[in-house]
Amino acid sequence: MKTRFPVILASLALLALAGCDTVPSVQYPITYQVPIGNSTVTSAYGPQNLNVSGQQSVPAIPGQPLYFQIASPVNVTLYVFDQTGPGPGGPQLVQSVGSFWNQPVTPTGRNVEFVFSATQQGTGGTVQFTVSDHPIPSSMPVTPPVPPAPGPNAVSVTPTQ
């Protein structure tokens, strides 16, 4: 009986340590490529919006600034959530529309969820998204896509003086 006591005690100590909250170990900066898209399909039942939102969950250290830089080829709505519990979403930290961001956010949870949603029909692409534990030098935003050539029934208007 005496020989089992140290084994049982060691097992209980390991179980107690396994439940401890640990700080994520991450090598920054990290760059992600997040695909997004938005198109409208018309059927006999009416138009259907097929919006493909990109989502990326990033490990964070609670209370420490997390710097991010986002460059998108199209306008997107950016949502940033502080994941303080299980599942998607949580308290919203940022909501903005644009194609380029370079700013910090300070989470209270161990994960930050970034959601990108194209704002206009028929647009899409890949969002370049970088996170770091220190400020990121600003880079040039991604240039918007070239609009498609007009169709055969397009009318061209030339301004007159």
C-alpha positions as CSV (number, residue, x, y, z in Angstrom):
1,M,0.0,0.0,0.0
2,K,2.9,2.4,0.8
3,T,4.4,2.0,-2.6
4,R,1.2,3.0,-4.4
5,F,0.8,6.3,-2.5
6,P,3.7,8.1,-4.3
7,V,2.4,6.9,-7.7
8,I,-1.2,8.1,-6.9
9,L,0.1,11.4,-5.6
10,A,2.3,12.0,-8.8
11,S,-0.7,11.1,-11.0
12,L,-2.9,13.6,-9.2
13,A,-0.2,16.3,-9.5
14,L,0.0,15.7,-13.3
15,L,-3.8,16.0,-13.6
16,A,-3.7,19.3,-11.7
17,L,-1.0,20.7,-13.9
18,A,-2.8,19.6,-17.1
19,G,-5.7,21.9,-16.2
20,C,-3.6,25.0,-15.7
21,D,-4.0,27.9,-18.0
22,T,-0.9,28.3,-20.2
23,V,0.2,31.2,-22.4
24,P,0.3,30.4,-26.1
25,S,3.8,30.1,-27.6
26,V,3.8,31.8,-31.0
27,Q,6.6,32.9,-33.3
28,Y,5.6,36.3,-34.8
29,P,5.0,37.7,-37.4
30,I,2.6,35.3,-39.0
31,T,1.0,35.9,-42.4
32,Y,-2.2,34.3,-43.6
33,Q,-3.8,34.2,-47.0
34,V,-7.6,34.3,-46.5
35,P,-9.9,33.8,-49.5
36,I,-13.1,35.8,-49.7
37,G,-15.9,36.2,-52.3
38,N,-19.3,37.6,-53.0
39,S,-21.6,36.9,-55.9
40,T,-25.3,36.9,-56.7
41,V,-27.1,34.0,-58.4
42,T,-30.6,34.5,-59.8
43,S,-33.0,31.6,-59.9
44,A,-36.7,31.1,-60.4
45,Y,-37.1,31.8,-56.7
46,G,-35.3,35.2,-56.8
47,P,-31.7,36.3,-56.2
48,Q,-29.5,34.5,-53.7
49,N,-26.4,36.2,-52.3
50,L,-23.5,33.8,-52.0
51,N,-21.2,35.6,-49.6
52,V,-18.0,33.7,-48.6
53,S,-16.6,35.2,-45.5
54,G,-13.0,34.4,-44.6
55,Q,-12.3,33.7,-40.9
56,Q,-9.0,33.4,-39.1
57,S,-8.5,32.7,-35.4
58,V,-5.2,33.9,-34.0
59,P,-3.6,33.0,-30.6
60,A,-3.1,36.0,-28.3
61,I,-1.7,36.9,-24.9
62,P,-4.5,38.5,-22.8
63,G,-3.8,42.2,-22.1
64,Q,-0.9,42.4,-24.6
65,P,-1.4,44.4,-27.9
66,L,-1.7,42.3,-31.0
67,Y,-0.7,44.2,-34.1
68,F,-2.3,43.4,-37.4
69,Q,-2.0,44.5,-41.0
70,I,-4.6,43.6,-43.6
71,A,-4.4,44.3,-47.3
72,S,-7.4,43.3,-49.5
73,P,-7.8,43.6,-53.3
74,V,-11.5,44.5,-52.7
75,N,-13.4,46.4,-50.0
76,V,-14.3,44.2,-47.1
77,T,-16.1,44.5,-43.8
78,L,-13.7,43.6,-41.1
79,Y,-14.9,42.2,-37.8
80,V,-12.5,41.4,-34.9
81,F,-13.8,39.4,-31.9
82,D,-12.2,38.7,-28.6
83,Q,-12.7,35.0,-28.1
84,T,-13.1,34.7,-24.3
85,G,-15.0,31.4,-24.4
86,P,-15.6,28.3,-26.6
87,G,-17.1,28.8,-30.0
88,P,-17.0,31.5,-32.6
89,G,-17.5,35.2,-31.8
90,G,-17.3,37.0,-28.5
91,P,-17.0,40.6,-27.6
92,Q,-16.5,42.7,-30.7
93,L,-13.3,44.7,-30.7
94,V,-13.3,46.2,-34.3
95,Q,-15.8,46.7,-37.1
96,S,-14.7,48.6,-40.1
97,V,-15.0,48.8,-43.9
98,G,-12.1,49.3,-46.2
99,S,-9.2,47.5,-48.0
100,F,-6.2,48.3,-45.8
101,W,-5.6,48.3,-42.0
102,N,-2.5,48.6,-39.9
103,Q,-3.4,48.8,-36.2
104,P,-3.2,47.1,-32.8
105,V,-5.9,45.5,-30.8
106,T,-5.7,44.4,-27.1
107,P,-7.5,41.1,-26.4
108,T,-8.7,39.9,-23.0
109,G,-9.0,36.3,-24.2
110,R,-6.4,33.8,-25.6
111,N,-7.7,34.0,-29.2
112,V,-8.7,36.8,-31.5
113,E,-11.1,36.0,-34.4
114,F,-10.8,38.0,-37.6
115,V,-13.7,37.8,-40.1
116,F,-13.5,39.3,-43.6
117,S,-16.6,39.8,-45.7
118,A,-16.6,41.2,-49.3
119,T,-18.9,44.3,-49.4
120,Q,-19.8,44.4,-53.1
121,Q,-21.4,41.9,-55.4
122,G,-19.2,40.0,-57.9
123,T,-16.0,40.7,-56.0
124,G,-13.6,38.5,-54.3
125,G,-9.9,37.6,-53.9
126,T,-7.4,36.8,-51.3
127,V,-6.8,38.9,-48.2
128,Q,-3.2,39.2,-47.0
129,F,-3.3,39.2,-43.3
130,T,-0.3,39.6,-40.9
131,V,-0.2,39.6,-37.1
132,S,2.7,40.4,-34.8
133,D,3.5,41.1,-31.2
134,H,5.2,44.4,-32.2
135,P,4.2,47.2,-34.7
136,I,4.3,46.2,-38.3
137,P,5.9,48.7,-40.8
138,S,3.2,50.0,-43.1
139,S,3.3,48.6,-46.7
140,M,1.4,49.7,-49.8
141,P,-2.2,48.5,-50.0
142,V,-3.1,46.0,-52.6
143,T,-4.3,47.6,-55.8
144,P,-8.0,47.1,-56.6
145,P,-8.8,44.7,-59.5
146,V,-9.2,46.1,-63.0
147,P,-13.0,46.3,-63.9
148,P,-14.0,43.9,-66.7
149,A,-14.2,45.2,-70.3
150,P,-17.7,46.4,-71.3
151,G,-20.0,43.9,-73.0
152,P,-21.2,44.2,-76.6
153,N,-24.3,46.3,-75.6
154,A,-22.4,48.8,-73.4
155,V,-22.7,52.5,-74.2
156,S,-19.7,54.7,-74.0
157,V,-20.1,58.3,-72.9
158,T,-17.4,60.9,-73.6
159,P,-17.6,64.2,-71.6
160,T,-17.7,67.4,-73.7
161,Q,-16.2,70.8,-72.9
